[in-house]
Amino acid sequence: MDSKTTQTASAGLRERKKLATKQALALAAMKLAVQRGLENVRVEDIADAANVSRRTFTNYFASKEEAIASLSAGRFARAAQSLRDRPASEPMADSLAEVFAAQHQAADRLDPERLAPVQMLMMSPALQGEALKTMVAAEGPLATAIAERTGADPQGDLHPRVLAAAVMAAVRTATTQWGISDGSLPDLIRQAVRQVAEHSASDAPAALAAGPDDSQPGDRKPYDGKPDSNQPR
């Protein structure tokens, strides 16, 4: 094995170790917050649970809320690829609904004893703020995947970006509803995402058919201060 190959292998090993440490800290933060309540968890507690120093924790996260929210960030980051993997013939609303519902199937497998603490944790304003950051970060890649699937211009067309933002908002709203209800989180997400995606799909053809305003400034009659005779009085 030459030196270049050795360096590449070492770099790959370091990255895997970093990822494993980050994941361990995030899971420890989540577990302790569920057990004790978010307000009763210190950064030192999380570091101890993951067998690392507090300095190591701060190398990865700025707060315990950011650590917990990173668990969702990974799921949302994979949403774009999951959408690409759905059947091309499947309606966009169905594809998006199933992609995000599948990401939250674990919520339906929680024991009743663990469900209530997790729901309370998700309602924390501080944690919701961090979760919103992860959702906003996921909008761009998701919009690109939507544009690829629909044949839209990812830079020039507004529709993919609006739909991506609406879908992420629907996921956030469904999660909030789940925190105060007894419903299934995947089912709530499926319902919410399908609502916004179907509405977007029904509006898109009309908007595209209307097209931009092709008239030129010189084509418009200048205003002469007189009422328009074509307008009803």
N, C-alpha and C positions, 0 to 999 in steps of 0.2 A: 504494500500500500504506500503510495507516494505521499509527500508532505501535504500537498494540496487536498488530497482525498481525506487525509487525517484531520486537517483543519476543518473541512466541511462536516465531517462526522462529529467532531467535538462541538462545533457551533450548533448542530442539530440537537445534540444531547443537552446542551445548555438551555436551548429554547424549550425543550420538553420538560426539563426540570423547573424552569420558570413558570411554565403553564401549569404544572402540577402543584407548585407552591401557591399560585394565585387561586387555583380551584379549591385547594384545601382551606385557604383563608376564607374564601367566600362561603363554603359549606359550613365551616365552624361558626362564622358570624350568623348564618341563618339558623343553625341548630340552637345556639345559645339564645338568640332573640326569641325563638319559639318557646324555649324552656323557661326563660326568665322574664321576658318582656324586653323590647328594644331599649327602653330607658334604663334598664338595669345591667346592660352589657357594656363593658369597657374595652377599649382597644387592647389593653394588656390581657384581658380574658381571652380574646380571640387569638392573639399571638401565642399564648400559652397552650391553648387547645390544639393549635396547629404545629406546636413544637418549634416555633421560630421566635425571633426577637421582635420587639415593637418597631425597631428600625426597619426590619424586613417588611412588616405590615405597611409602613408608610411609603415604602418603595413601590408598592402596588396600588394602594388605595389612600384616598384623602380622608375617608371616614368609614364608619361601620355601615352606614346606609349605602354608600357607594359599593362596598364589598358585597352586600346582599343583592343590590340591583344588578351587579355584574352577572349573576346567574341567569337573569332574563336577557341580558345583552347578548349572550351567546346564542340563545334561541332565536332572537330577532335577527341576528346577523345571518343565520342560516335560512331565513324565510325566503330570500330572493332565490337561492339555489333550489329550495323545495318547490317554489312556484315553477321554475324551469323544468323540474322533474315530473310535473303533473301532465296528464295526457293533453296534447294540443287541441283535441276536439272538445274538451270539457269547457263549459261556460266559465268565463272569468270569475264570476261571483262564486260559483261552486268551488273552483280551485283555491281562491283566496280564503274562503270560509274553512275549507278542509285543512289547508296549510297551517292556519293559526289555531284551529281547534286541536289538531294533532299535537301541537307543541305543549298543550296544557292538559293532556290526558292524565298525568300523574295526580292532578288535583282530585279526580274522582276516586282515586285509590287510597286517599288519606283516611286513617281511622278517625272516628268521631272525636276522640280525645285530642287528636292533633289538629283537626280541622278548625276548631274555634280559634286557637292561638294563631294559626297561620292567617286566618281571615282578619283578625285584629291587627296583626302585623302589617298586612297589605293596606290597611286603612291609615297607617301612620303618615301624616303630612310630609315628614322629612323623607320617608322612603318613597312616597309617591313622586316627590320632586326629582329624586334620583332616577326613578323608573321612567319618568317623562324624558329625561335626557337620553336614555338608551333608545327610546322609541323614536325620538327625533333623528338620532344618528342612523337608525335603520331605514328611514324614509327614502334616502337617496338610492341605495342599492335596490330597494324594492321597486322604486319608480323605474329604474333602468330595466329590471326584469319585466315589468308590465309593458314598457315600451317595446321591448324585444318581441314579446308575445303578440302584441297588437299591431306591430309594424309602424308604430309612431316614432317620431323624432324625439329621443330622450332629452335633447337640449332645447329644441324649439317648441315642442308641444306641451301645453300646460296640463292636459288631461292625465297623463301618467303620474305626475307629481301630486296633483290634487287627489287622485284616487289613493295613492300611497299614504298621504297624510290622513285622509278620511278613514282608511282601514286601521291605521295605528290608533287613531282617536276612538274608533269603535272597540278595539281590543281593550283600551284603557277604561272605557265606559263600562264594558261588560265585566271587567275585573272588579271595578268599584261596586257594581251591582251584586256581584258574587259575594263581596265582603259583608253585605247587609242582608243576604237572603240565603235560602236553602237550595238554590238551584245548582245545576251542574255547570261548572266553569266552561268546559268545552262546548256545551250546548248554548250557553249564553254568548260565547264568542262567535260561534257559528252563526247564530241568529243575527247578531249585531253586524258582523262583517258582511253577511249576505245582503242585509238591508241597504247599506251604503254602496256596496258594489253593484247591486242590481239597479239602484237609482242612477248611479253614474253611467252604467251601460246604456240605460234607456235614454239618457240625455246626450250621450256622445254623438250618435248619428245626426241628430238635429243640429247640434252645434257645428259639426263638420260640414253638413249640407249648406248651412247658412254662409259659412266661409267668411273671410275678412271683408271689410268695406273696400271694394275695388275702385271707388270713385276717386278722382284726383282733385286736389284743391281747386284747380281751374274749372272743374266741371260744375262747381256749386255757384249758384246765383248770389252775388253779394247782397247783403241786407241794405235796403234803401229806406228803412224807417217806416214803410207802409205795411199794413197787415197782409198776410199771405192769403190770397184769394182762394187757395185750395183748401184752407183750413175751415172747418165749420165755425160759424159765429155763435 
